[in-house]
Amino acid sequence: MGQIRDEILLRKIALGLKKLREESGISQDALYNDTDINVARIETAKVNISVSKLSRLCQYFEISLSDFFKKVDG
């Protein structure tokens, strides 16, 4: 069985992360330097982001996973 991809959810997550990053005034390069996570492909929904990476990014932006998903799904 292959990897499951929910394109709609991935796009919502991608837009949510991009919005958080831009509202914080942080470039993709700065975010990579701070977290060692390359968000360029994540922000375009080209990769199936892991829960661990999403959790780390939420910690970085000081938002809980549940609050992030509320914003993304709201």
N, C-alpha and C positions, 0 to 999 in steps of 0.2 A: 504494500500500500504506500502510495506517495505522500508527500507532504500536503497538508490541507492549507488552502489559501482562501481567505475570505476577502476578496478585493475591496468590497465596500468598507469593511472594518479597517483594513490596512490603510485605505485613503483617509478615513476619519482620524486614525492615529497619526498618520503622516502630517495632516493639516494641523492637528492639535499640537504636535511637537514643534512644528515650524512656527506656529503662532506663539507658543511659550518662548521659544528662542528669540524670535524677533522682538517680542514685547520686553524681553530682558536686555535687548541690545547686544546680543552675543552672536558673533559670527560662527559659521560652521567650523572654521579653523580653530577658533578659541575654544569651542566646545570640545573638539577633538583633543586639543592639548590638555584640557582639564579632566576629561573623562576617559580618553583613549577609545572613544566610540565615534566612528565615522557616520554622521547622520545624513550625509548627502543622499545616499540610496534609500535610507529609511524615509526621509522627507518626500521622496518621490514614489513611495509605496512599491519600490522594486524588490524589496526583500521582506521576508516574513520575520519581523522583529521578535526576538525572544522575550519572554516575560522578565527574565533577569536584566536584560538591557533596558527594557522599558522602566523597570523598577529603579535602576541606577540613574536613568535620566530624570525620573520624577524626583528622586532624592536630590539630585543636582539643582533642580528648579524649585525645590522645597514645596512639593505638592504630593499628596498621597495618591496612590494608584486609584483609589475609589473616587477621589475628587477629579483626577484627570479623566476618568471614564465618564463621570457626570458631565464634565465640560464637553467631551467628545460626542457623547450621545444626546446632549441636551439641545 
